[in-house]
Amino acid sequence: MIEVVLLTKVILTMVGVISSVYGVSYVILGRFDIPFIPKKDSTIVGSMLIGIALALFIVSAVIP
């Protein structure tokens, strides 16, 4: 049976990877001048997702 700590680390890492991919995508989309995607909002959302991913990676590394 899988341990709870290992399962928690795996789940946090998976969510972190997914949110970092979406965050980088939003930042890249914000760099282009797409008319229906506001540049400022896209960059803010992307930066927040990257920050959340970084926090999740730190938390999953600190869990013993």
Buried (B, 14 or more C-beta within 10 A) or exposed (E): EEEEEEEEBEEBBEBBEEBBEBBBEBBEBBEEEEEEEEEEEBBBBBBEBBEBBBEBBEBBEEEE
